[in-house]
Amino acid sequence: MTRRRRAPGSLNAGRGRQKRPTSVGRASRAAPGSGKANTQGNRNGFSLGYQHGHWQGLCEATIARASQVHEKRPFKVLYVTSGKGYPYSPLDEGIHHSLLEVADSVILASPKDDAASVAEAQRPDLVLVLDGMDFPAAQVDRIRGLGIRTAIWFTDDPYYTDITSALAPHYDRVFTLERNCVPYYQSLGCARVHNLPLAVYPGYYRTRNPRMALRGDVAFIGTAYWNRVKLFHELLPRLESKRFRLSGLWWDRLPDYDRWRSRIDLGKWMTPIDTAECYNANRIVINVHRAHDDETFNRNSAGIPAVSPNPRTFEIAACGTLQIVDGRDDLAQYYEPGREIVTYDSPGQLADLIDYYLTHEEERQQIALRALYRTMRDHSFASRLTQLIDLAMEP
């Protein structure tokens, strides 16, 4: 029988002929931190690494099953961004990249550009405007005068309807993320109005392997509107023994802010990548919708109540973490409560649900995986823009 020669440097090469360890080798084996403690550390590290790797593999397999190839629509689209800068700029970019997936040709413009002249020269099939608050209505009128179809997608309804009510009638098609705004815009004379929520750009929001230093039990990212302040003032004492983080503007509004300040990132702006990493790092992420009548930066004098899910609903779900969210009427159109998402009605119930899912890991993971699958299948910007273009180009 021919014996196989091992390549130099291969595992166990030269077994039986090892040189005696040098004094440096003997000293290193006796260094502080060796022995049982080091062995246990290696075991714990291996176990934790295996768990994280296994979970990441499950998430990637789920994303692969949900992924779709979107057929490009045979249209040329002129896309006018919000132009508002951060935090709207990632939204502008995500929609632009997604439009490139679903439309034959995409032309990019900002609200400060002479978009009407661009439209005259390029003759797009559709001019899509995001938000529109900084885009002059006179530009829209000129574009429509050229016989080119226009559409606007409102991103903050119903909180700025005092402003958007003056913009909507200038467009052929109006898209709003809030269902209750559909009859409102129709009452202003807008003939074609559609409820279309925002979505996720998977280039930003998806499962990731977050840094160990960020890992925790519970997190919330968002501005401290007064309904959120009230909720967390009651909730935080129940979370004291948990690893939790709050991040956002105005959390010093909390009556007992000094008690919790070490766990609050006050006034911190986070990029989409940073936000996604935080969502991935926590076993539970809380979502609290903004109240439609909050006095802070509210231009909703019509008092239109909000029933549709916020963009954060889709962003959290895309990161493969369990989301616990306050119930909204339209939520069940996008996720199945109890199976893909968990809802609460009071601070006490929210605290009980957190306790439950932190001690029922398999159930927590299964709900998170189902939400991840649903999001990547149905709620990407590519999917949403396919709907938008089809509706906008209807006769």
MOFENKA-V497978 format. One record per helix or strand. SS is the DSSP state (helix for helix, strand for strand). FROM is the first residue (numbers start at 1). LEN is the number of residues. If there is no record, write none. Layout:
ss=SS from=FROM len=LEN
ss=SS from=FROM len=LEN
This chain:
ss=helix from=23 len=7
ss=helix from=36 len=31
ss=strand from=73 len=8
ss=helix from=89 len=14
ss=strand from=103 len=7
ss=helix from=115 len=8
ss=strand from=126 len=5
ss=helix from=137 len=9
ss=strand from=149 len=6
ss=helix from=161 len=8
ss=strand from=173 len=4
ss=helix from=180 len=8
ss=strand from=193 len=3
ss=strand from=200 len=1
ss=helix from=212 len=3
ss=strand from=216 len=6
ss=helix from=226 len=14
ss=strand from=244 len=5
ss=helix from=251 len=3
ss=helix from=257 len=7
ss=strand from=264 len=3
ss=helix from=272 len=10
ss=strand from=282 len=6
ss=helix from=311 len=7
ss=strand from=322 len=5
ss=helix from=331 len=3
ss=strand from=337 len=1
ss=strand from=341 len=4
ss=helix from=347 len=12
ss=helix from=361 len=18
ss=strand from=380 len=1
ss=helix from=381 len=12
